[in-house]
Amino acid sequence: MLAGVFWQPVLRATARAWIVTDEFTSAEAVVLGDGAGRQTLGRSLEWVREGKVQRMVLLRGEMWPTDRAGITTPALPSRLSHIHAAGVPESAVALVGEELATMHSEMVALLGWAQSNRVTQVVLPTAPFATRRMAWLARRMLVPAGVRASVVSVAMPEYAVDEWWRTKDGLLAFEQECVLMLYYWCRY
């Protein structure tokens, strides 16, 4: 009992220290990776409606074998239909990359797009625990090229950040990002 009471503030503080959230007032584009969920898309659409961003960039992830076989529907067409249903004009949507399998490959594609379109400021919304890795990559890849990136944590319905250890999804998300961050430090 006492150990549980003691560890809860430590686990809560660990999550808060891990999560990176930058404030931004406006950006030229909001960038959605292949793993972007409904919450991230919804928040991005709010920023477009509020006039905080002018463009939406969708990074094309790799297609699953079940997508290729017609068993499942790829995420991209669904996202595009939500974006157009929300009134975002087609001219404000950019599709970038092909078969991007990792966050690193997404950043490489985003950097190429930003440089060719003279974009200097983007916002990168993502799940809370993925923010540290995304911010690290943005500082290493985008910032030196003159692209300022604001990383924004978007709450996920699967787990609450202040009680992430209480759900399987929260535990898996934190564990996965710790392992991926270690891999990225070593690899990139």
Residue pairs with C-beta under 8 A, 6 or more apart in sequence:
11 164
11 165
12 162
12 163
15 128
15 129
15 161
15 162
15 164
15 174
16 161
18 129
18 131
18 132
18 174
18 177
19 128
19 129
19 131
19 132
19 153
19 161
20 131
20 132
20 134
20 135
20 151
20 153
21 131
21 151
21 152
21 153
22 135
22 149
22 150
22 151
22 152
23 150
24 52
24 121
24 123
24 150
24 152
25 52
26 51
26 52
26 53
26 121
27 47
27 52
27 53
27 121
27 122
27 123
27 150
28 53
28 54
28 55
28 119
28 120
28 121
28 122
29 53
29 54
29 55
29 56
29 57
29 94
29 114
29 119
29 121
29 122
29 123
30 44
30 47
30 48
30 53
30 55
30 56
30 57
30 122
30 123
30 124
30 125
31 57
31 59
31 110
31 122
31 123
31 124
32 40
32 41
32 44
32 56
32 57
32 58
32 59
32 79
32 125
33 59
33 61
33 100
33 103
33 106
33 126
34 59
34 60
34 61
34 62
34 75
34 100
34 106
35 61
35 126
35 127
35 130
36 44
36 79
36 125
36 126
37 127
37 156
39 154
39 155
39 156
39 157
40 125
40 126
40 127
40 154
41 79
41 82
41 83
43 125
43 152
43 154
44 53
44 56
44 125
45 82
45 83
45 86
45 88
47 53
47 123
48 54
48 56
48 86
48 88
48 92
49 86
52 123
53 123
54 92
55 92
55 93
55 94
56 83
56 88
56 92
56 93
56 94
57 93
57 94
57 96
57 110
57 113
57 122
58 76
58 79
58 80
58 83
58 93
58 94
58 95
58 96
59 96
59 97
59 100
59 106
59 109
59 110
60 76
60 95
60 96
60 97
60 98
60 99
60 100
61 75
61 76
61 99
61 100
61 101
61 106
62 99
62 100
62 101
63 74
63 99
64 72
64 74
66 72
67 73
67 74
76 95
80 93
83 93
84 90
84 93
94 113
94 117
96 109
96 110
96 112
96 113
97 105
97 106
97 109
97 110
97 113
100 106
100 109
103 130
103 133
103 134
103 137
103 180
103 184
104 137
104 184
104 187
104 188
107 137
107 138
107 141
107 142
108 141
110 122
110 142
111 141
111 142
111 145
111 147
113 119
114 120
114 122
114 142
114 145
114 147
115 145
115 147
119 147
120 146
120 147
120 148
121 147
121 148
121 149
121 150
122 142
122 147
122 148
122 149
122 150
123 149
123 150
123 151
123 152
124 134
124 138
124 149
124 150
124 151
124 152
125 151
125 152
125 153
125 154
126 134
126 151
126 152
126 153
126 154
127 153
127 154
127 156
127 173
128 153
128 154
128 155
128 156
128 161
128 173
129 164
129 173
129 174
129 176
129 177
130 177
131 151
131 152
131 153
132 177
132 181
133 177
133 180
133 181
133 184
134 151
135 149
135 151
136 181
136 184
136 185
137 184
137 188
138 149
138 151
139 149
140 188
142 148
142 149
143 149
153 161
155 161
156 169
156 173
158 167
158 169
158 170
158 173
159 166
159 167
159 169
159 170
159 173
160 166
160 170
163 170
164 170
164 171
164 173
164 174
165 171
165 174
